[in-house]
């Protein structure tokens, strides 16, 4: 056989071997990818079924929105009243003189009894720490809430307590000096004011609950809050991702939150957002923000915030 013919045959044979090997590897990769995708879909379906089962195991007749202050709660409350009219359920956001978010055991039991005296299809909204209904032999209602970036919430609360909002709520008490009232957050930190060095412990107890330990600035309180969110809440959203938060609520609780995204854009809701906007907020320096994040109890709040963000992302991936 001529040398050139032998060489051509050798090249052709080698090419066939290489092409065949590549095709074989591609088929293996494709099969693995298909099995992986099937596995992911199966896991997603199981997760979605678990969420729906968890909701079905709650008392669907009642929703409790134990709203956290300065987390868009007035706008969300306005939205909920409008949803009540549109979707046929009652909304109540009672105010009591001297109301406090924490309750003793007798007050907890009284609230559990009060809620079950209401006709089914009832949403209760109030600044109130989480209550474990199962301790009183009752199914847990549908607990929902919203939180926001801890430094942003701190800024809003700080200036709200000095200047109030456009609606006339809030503002400094007569005990606060004018010098202190006019201080920026940067100046407050520089002067080592307690309200900036040791910020008010406000967010974590709303999820941690009524246990006295929840009032401690501690990892235990944060872990208890996470546990309650996992076991007792059907939804906690993020103000920075409000659009998707509302879409998730529409998907998992349609009897209460159907069409929430569209209704939220109602001009009346826009007016409420303007009226509850905190007045005279000033820009906080990056150095001050870093200090609040890393050197104060807001560090613990960020632990909870990141947990909630992760849980929300999981929900978005499942239902949107």
C-alpha positions in Angstrom: 0.0 0.0 0.0 1.4 3.4 -0.9 2.7 5.5 2.0 0.3 8.4 1.3 -2.7 6.0 1.3 -1.7 4.4 4.6 -1.2 7.9 6.2 -4.7 9.0 5.0 -6.3 5.9 6.3 -4.5 6.4 9.7 -5.7 10.0 9.9 -9.3 9.0 9.1 -9.3 6.2 11.7 -7.9 8.6 14.3 -10.5 11.2 13.5 -13.3 8.7 13.8 -11.9 7.6 17.2 -11.7 11.2 18.4 -15.2 12.1 17.2 -16.7 9.0 18.7 -15.0 9.8 22.0 -16.3 13.3 22.0 -19.8 12.1 21.2 -19.6 9.5 24.0 -18.5 12.1 26.5 -21.2 14.5 25.4 -23.8 11.9 25.8 -22.6 11.1 29.4 -22.6 14.8 30.3 -26.0 15.3 28.8 -27.4 12.3 30.7 -25.9 13.6 33.9 -27.3 17.1 33.2 -30.7 15.7 32.5 -30.6 13.6 35.7 -29.5 16.7 37.6 -32.3 18.8 36.1 -34.8 16.2 36.9 -33.5 16.0 40.5 -33.7 19.8 40.8 -37.2 19.9 39.5 -38.2 17.0 41.8 -36.6 18.8 44.8 -38.3 22.1 43.9 -41.7 20.3 43.6 -41.1 18.7 47.0 -40.2 22.1 48.5 -43.3 23.7 47.0 -45.5 20.9 48.3 -43.8 21.3 51.8 -44.7 25.0 51.7 -48.3 24.4 50.7 -48.6 21.7 53.4 -47.1 24.1 56.0 -49.7 26.7 55.1 -52.5 24.2 55.2 -51.4 23.2 58.7 -51.9 26.7 59.9 -55.2 28.3 60.8 -56.0 29.9 57.4 -59.0 31.8 58.8 -56.7 34.4 60.4 -53.7 36.4 59.3 -51.5 38.2 61.9 -49.2 40.9 60.5 -47.2 41.9 63.5 -45.6 44.8 61.7 -42.1 46.0 62.6 -41.8 49.8 62.9 -40.2 51.8 60.0 -40.3 48.9 57.6 -43.0 50.3 55.3 -45.6 49.2 57.7 -48.1 52.2 57.2 -48.0 51.6 53.4 -48.5 47.9 53.9 -51.3 48.5 56.3 -53.1 50.8 53.8 -52.6 48.1 51.2 -54.0 45.4 53.4 -57.2 47.4 54.1 -57.7 47.8 50.3 -57.0 44.1 49.8 -59.7 43.3 52.5 -62.2 45.3 50.5 -61.2 43.7 47.2 -60.9 40.1 48.4 -63.6 40.0 51.0 -61.9 39.8 54.4 -61.9 42.0 57.4 -58.8 44.0 58.5 -58.3 45.5 62.0 -55.4 47.6 63.1 -56.5 48.6 66.6 -54.7 51.2 68.7 -54.7 51.2 72.5 -53.4 54.0 74.7 -50.0 52.9 76.1 -49.9 49.9 73.8 -46.8 47.8 74.1 -45.5 45.1 71.8 -44.6 42.7 74.6 -47.2 40.8 76.6 -47.3 38.7 79.7 -48.7 35.2 79.6 -52.2 36.3 80.6 -52.2 39.0 77.9 -51.0 36.4 75.3 -53.8 34.0 76.2 -56.3 36.9 76.0 -55.1 37.8 72.5 -55.3 34.2 71.4 -58.9 34.0 72.6 -59.8 37.4 71.1 -58.5 36.4 67.6 -60.6 33.2 67.6 -63.7 35.2 68.6 -63.5 37.0 65.2 -65.3 35.7 62.1 -63.1 33.7 59.7 -61.4 35.8 57.1 -59.8 38.3 59.5 -56.4 40.1 59.4 -55.0 41.6 62.6 -52.3 44.3 62.2 -50.3 45.7 65.1 -46.8 46.4 66.5 -46.7 43.2 68.5 -44.0 40.6 69.3 -44.6 37.1 68.0 -47.0 34.9 70.0 -46.7 31.1 69.8 -50.4 30.0 69.6 -49.5 26.3 70.0 -48.5 27.0 73.6 -52.2 27.7 74.2 -53.4 24.6 72.3 -54.3 26.4 69.1 -53.1 26.2 65.5 -50.8 29.0 64.5 -52.5 31.7 62.4 -50.9 32.9 59.1 -48.1 35.1 60.4 -46.5 37.5 57.9 -44.2 40.5 58.2 -41.7 42.8 56.4 -38.2 44.0 57.4 -35.6 46.2 55.8 -31.9 46.9 55.7 -31.0 47.5 59.4 -29.0 50.7 58.8 -31.7 52.1 56.6 -34.3 51.3 59.2 -32.1 52.9 61.9 -31.7 56.1 59.9 -35.5 56.3 59.4 -36.2 55.7 63.1 -33.5 58.1 64.2 -34.8 61.1 62.1 -38.5 60.1 62.6 -38.0 60.4 66.4 -36.7 63.9 65.8 -38.7 65.4 63.0 -41.6 63.0 62.4 -43.2 62.4 59.0 -45.1 64.5 56.5 -48.3 63.3 58.0 -47.4 64.8 61.4 -46.6 61.6 63.3 -43.5 61.2 65.4 -41.2 64.0 66.3 -39.0 64.8 69.3 -40.3 64.8 72.8 -39.9 67.9 75.0 -37.1 66.1 76.8 -34.8 66.2 73.8 -32.6 69.3 73.6 -32.5 71.2 70.4 -28.8 70.6 70.0 -29.3 66.9 70.2 -32.4 67.0 67.9 -30.4 68.7 65.2 -27.5 66.2 65.3 -26.8 64.0 62.3 -26.1 60.3 62.8 -22.4 61.0 62.1 -22.4 63.6 64.9 -24.3 61.3 67.2 -21.7 58.6 66.8 -18.8 61.0 67.1 -20.2 62.3 70.4 -20.8 58.6 71.6 -24.5 59.1 72.2 -26.1 55.9 73.6 -28.8 55.8 71.0 -26.1 55.4 68.3 -23.5 53.4 70.2 -26.2 51.0 71.6 -29.2 51.3 69.2 -32.6 50.4 70.4 -33.1 46.6 70.2 -36.3 46.7 68.1 -36.4 44.2 65.2 -35.3 40.9 66.6 -37.9 40.7 69.4 -40.8 40.9 66.8 -39.8 37.5 65.6 -38.1 36.1 68.7 -41.3 36.5 70.7 -42.3 37.1 74.3 -39.5 35.3 76.2 -37.6 37.8 78.3 -34.4 36.5 76.6 -35.6 38.0 73.4 -34.9 41.5 74.8 -31.2 40.7 75.1 -28.9 41.7 72.3 -27.7 38.2 71.8 -27.1 35.4 69.2 -29.7 33.3 71.2 -32.4 35.9 70.4 -31.5 36.0 66.7 -31.4 32.2 66.5 -34.8 32.0 68.2 -36.1 34.5 65.8 -34.9 32.4 62.8 -36.4 29.3 64.3 -39.8 31.1 64.7 -39.6 32.3 61.1 -38.9 28.8 59.9 -41.6 27.1 61.9 -44.4 29.7 62.4 -44.2 32.3 59.7 -45.6 31.7 56.2 -43.9 34.8 54.9 -41.3 37.5 55.8 -40.6 40.0 53.0 -37.9 42.6 52.3 -38.8 46.2 51.8 -35.8 46.6 49.3 -37.5 43.9 47.2 -41.1 44.9 47.7 -42.3 44.1 44.2 -41.2 40.5 44.4 -42.3 40.2 48.0 -45.9 41.2 46.9 -45.8 38.7 44.1 -44.8 35.9 46.4 -47.7 36.8 48.7 -50.0 36.7 45.8 -48.8 33.2 44.9 -48.8 31.6 48.4 -51.8 33.4 50.0 -54.1 34.4 47.1 -57.3 34.5 49.2 -55.8 37.4 51.1 -53.2 39.0 48.7 -54.7 38.5 45.3 -53.8 41.5 43.0 -51.6 43.0 45.7 -49.1 44.3 43.2 -51.6 46.3 41.2 -53.5 47.6 44.2 -50.3 48.8 45.8 -49.9 51.1 42.9 -53.2 52.8 43.7 -52.8 56.6 43.9 -54.1 56.5 47.5 -51.3 54.2 48.4 -48.8 56.6 46.8 -50.2 59.4 48.9 -49.8 57.4 52.0 -46.1 56.6 51.1 -45.5 60.3 50.7 -47.3 61.2 54.0 -45.4 58.7 56.0 -42.0 59.6 54.6 -39.6 60.6 57.4 -38.7 64.3 57.3 -35.2 65.9 57.3 -33.3 62.7 56.7 -29.6 63.3 56.1 -26.9 61.4 54.3 -25.0 59.0 56.6 -21.3 58.6 55.8 -19.9 55.2 54.8 -17.7 55.3 57.9 -20.8 55.8 60.2 -22.7 53.1 58.3 -19.7 50.7 58.7 -19.6 51.5 62.4 -23.3 50.7 62.9 -23.0 47.5 60.9 -19.9 46.1 62.6 -19.6 47.7 66.1 -23.2 47.8 67.3 -26.1 45.4 67.8 -27.1 46.1 64.2 -24.5 43.4 63.4 -27.0 40.9 64.9 -29.9 42.4 63.0 -27.9 41.9 59.8 -27.6 38.2 60.6 -31.4 38.0 60.7 -31.8 40.2 57.7 -29.5 38.0 55.5 -31.4 34.9 56.7 -34.7 36.5 55.7 -33.2 37.5 52.3 -32.1 33.9 51.7 -35.5 32.5 52.7 -37.2 35.0 50.3 -34.9 34.0 47.5 -35.8 30.4 48.0 -39.5 31.3 47.9 -39.1 33.4 44.7 -37.3 30.6 42.9 -40.2 28.2 43.8 -43.3 30.3 43.1 -42.3 33.1 40.6 
